[in-house]
Amino acid sequence: MAAGDNKKRVAELKALRDRLNGAEHRKEYALVVEACLEIIALDARAKPLNIMVFLYHKDLGEAYVKLHEYEKALSSLNTARGGLLEYRATQKLKFPEDWLHELKVIEKLILKIETVYLR
């Protein structure tokens, strides 16, 4: 990837993050889903950006819950959980408890979907 391409990708990521944050703030969950899917697709096209896609899968899962799309939510949250576990296992962490809160939030939401919404 050329330096100019990288700058374009970084700018694209920033614009998508801004769009995601605005949609989350306005509680426009369909737009949250769109932004998350675009960020995940950008990661597939631009691996050197090292986007932590598991975070966007978490946001995606939470948006799907708000939209009452529980199967999609469960799939996204399980993907987020797997990505987070892999990240914790393979990356150098400053503190052993890094990301544990996020993991607990994801697991709690997965359990709620499985026991309340999809039973």
Protein Blocks (a to p, Z undefined) as FASTA:
>chain_A
ZZklmmmmmmmmmmmmmmmmmmmmnopaklmmmmmmmmmmmmmmmmmnopafklmmmmmm
mmmmmnopaklmmmmmmmmmmmmmmmmmmpccfbfkgoklmmmmmmmmmmmmmmmmmZZ
